[in-house]
Amino acid sequence: MKHIAIFLLTLSPAVAYAQVLEELTMQLRDSDGIWRMQGGLAACLGGFESPSTPEQTANAFEHMEWQNAGSYGGLTEYAYKDSSALVAQNGTFCEIADMGVPQTEAADLVRRTFAEMSEPLWTQSTSAAGCTTFTSPSGRVIEISSGGQDPICGDTPTSAIRVLNEASKG
């Protein structure tokens, strides 16, 4: 056990973060929607500095046995219980949604994930539509809205966490 602790201490912060984010993705099969969302957020983030590839993100959902619900318009959809995920095939965004997790809990989940990682929280603000957003120094954005076809902002009983990567792609 001591050898594992010494090994973990010698890992670079980026490798250690990637390992913890990978461990968080194991929550994708949890019976509780909030923990599935944290696993999905980890899969969507891929890393705090730069996103994973769309293939890596899709592999996380497939590895945890989420059902591939099909591809359309450049998106691949996954489903498990009351949760769903959309992965843009070009890597511009990833979304994790749950029909039983309110938006306020989803925003708290983002804050908790960053705290658990000892990572500085990205700058929090409110979008023009009234959604809670978190923006990284490189321009990646996490946006919280309702789940479903036509997302809205505010305190709704459903939520979606979108990781928007287009600013960091450029």
Salt bridges, closest charged atoms under 4 A:
GLU65 OE1 - ARG29 NH2 3.57
GLU95 OE1 - ARG162 NE 2.73
ASP98 OD1 - ARG36 NH2 3.15
ASP108 OD1 - ARG111 NH1 2.64
GLU116 OE2 - ARG112 NE 3.95
GLU143 OE1 - ARG162 NH1 3.89
